[in-house]
């Protein structure tokens, strides 16, 4: 089964889309995040990532590889710290352990919160 994940703005503008292959239709929010990070690393797309890797300059120059485990750790913490949130069919995910049943019509959206400059 394929799952389409979209990055959206609050005005519903789609910034990015990622297709992820699922082995089962029952999955946790935590696993959706982990699969997304894995797909981003596989795609080697540094422009539209959920979490920007440390030492991005070294990665761009091919002198350093992206650490999957580190990226997952940062992404999971960012979710629990409310740095971004996830909508499943327009309903906000509440926790990493929340179980989602995916079908062909399921819509998953990631929405990053951008801090205000100066405070």
C-alpha positions, 0 to 999 in steps of 0.5 A: 500500500502507498501512503502520500504524505504532504507538507502543507502551510496553514493556508493549505498550500502543498510544499512537498509530497512524499510517497511511502510504501507501507507493509500494513494498513495499521501504523503508529504516528512514530512509525510514519515519522520514521518511514518519512525520514528513511524515504528522505534519506533514500531520496537524498533530497536536502531541500524539503526535509522534515528535519534539517541534518546537522553539518548540512554543508558537509553533507552537500559536499559529500564528506558526511552521511546523514545519520538515520538514527539521529534524524529520527531522534530529532524528528520524534523530539520535535513532534513531542515539542510541538515544532510541527504537527501531523494531520490525519484526515484533518484531525491532529495526531495527539501522540507518537503511539497513536495508531492510524488505520490507513486506507486509499483515501487517508490524507496525512499532512505535516505542518511545521510551525515557524518561530517568530523572529525576535521572540 
